[in-house]
Amino acid sequence: MKASGPAFLWKRAASGGLSRSFSEAFALVQGELASAAEGNEVFAAHLEILEDPMLSESVGEQLAAGLPEKEAVSAACASVCSMFEAIDDEYLKARADDVRDVFGRIAAAMEGGDAQAPAELPQGCVIVAEELMPSDTARIDFSRVAGIICARGSTTSHVCIIAHSHGVPIRVGVSIDGISEGSLVEVDDPAVGGSGAIAALVRKYGRKLYVNAGSIDEIKAAMAAGADGIGLFRTEFLFMGRSSLPTREEQKELYLQALLECGGRPLTLRLLDAGGDKPLPCLHIDKEDNPFLGLRGIRLCLRHPELLQCQLGAAVDAARVLKGMHPEYFSAGEPPLRLMIPMVSTVEEVLEVRRLLPEDATELLRLGIMVETPAAVLSARTLAGVSDFFSVGSNDLTQYIMAADRGNPGVAGLYTPLSEAVLEAMRMVTAAAHSAGIPAGICGELASEPEAAQILVDTGFDSLSLAKL
Amino acid sequence: MLSSKVLLSAPSGLHARPAGELVKLVKGFAGSKVRIATPAKSVDAASMLGLLSLGLKSGSELEVSVEGGDEAAVLQAVSSFISSIGE
């Protein structure tokens, strides 16, 4: 994919101060790394490398052979790296990058360089660098980066892997001569495309990138790909293929596992979304002439309060256990669990669900709604007053607004999520959410369409939840 | 100095995590110098870089040697740690 943005020239620590001896430089770097190592695996590993007896020994050997200090450091670096590069193991080969990084810091400190502070990146910039070492990469806030260009490095280098995991396009081994600070730079990276293009755009505008999931494995995959959270966790799979309803304990275990996999990032758990169009063997649902206008989503849940109470109770239990295990996930005032009510059409429905939650629920979770009926759009201002977030379900919303069944070939041409009517509905939803101070996201298939991403960002959505990252 | 031979049976060889645990174990025996040797090379067992640079694969036979401190006890602890990796 292609991305562009103003160039941010990545500078190494300024040199030119007083030069230092090896032992002075060692102590300086040791102090820098020790303070950066707290909670950062890359710097913790670098501190270990620095303090490794082999590093000082190899420098000592070069000094004993009569080399001046600066040359001794670079010779020692070369000899330790060559040892790693000779190993027939990709993982260990890559450790040479870390060793070079640590020696590089010592060399820079010997030349009078100072501590490296985290860079203040302008939102949506393209980083332009000679080379980015693992310690540089650890300092990059990828949510602010539209792309990266490096003069040196390989496509298997640390920075490329990390950039791709964030959906950020990167080119290495290209000339950076003549690029000035702030000039518009384009990065073309064929390795990033499809969802990557949407991801880069969402990051560029500082919005959240969520993924839809229907199983624990899908949550794992989304987290591994660098998602900011789960924008839709379908719970129907728990209820499928069985003749009895899942117990509260069974549900709690699953929700807790899902929350733990998210590691403190938001998990948007949709309450059971079944109905005549999506029947379940464990729940008797009367045959309806018109299931899309019948008992589905929250309407069905409210008709079976025992089922709803059981699911809400399980979710609250899971959040409570999570809070005991990881109080830090809750310290920012935004609990990770977001319960989402499907198919809302009245304020009463939301209030009824809220009444079923315990008094301290606000400390444990957020309660929001899916906006997928025209009624919810038209009463969005009132609904925003009783909801903690909105999420547009674009598939059903489009069908209901256009009054067109997407599965009916006779009217499929009317199923147009980017039509004026649907877009205006989405603008009403984001405007109502923002004037009430709550976030509005979108989790329908439209969010996964690359050509829609810019429009959705412009419509004001705070998060896009993709089918897959 | 005491030494003995140990077989590394961990299926993925000696990777970063067990190597780090071995370094931690060895550093706990402040009075002893522990070295790990292959037929090609000998390294300080308190050096993560040294251990990793051996590129040890599953099935490698290592010689562990201890000098200073309670040599027999340290040798026993280090050898049994190495043979237990990957269990």
Interface residues (C-beta under 8 A of the other chain):
Chain A: E48 I49 D52 P53 M54 L55 E57 V80 M83 F84 A86 I87 D88 D89 Y91 L92 R95 V99
Chain B: G13 H15 A16 G20 V43 D44 A46 S47 M48 L49 G50 L52 S53 G55
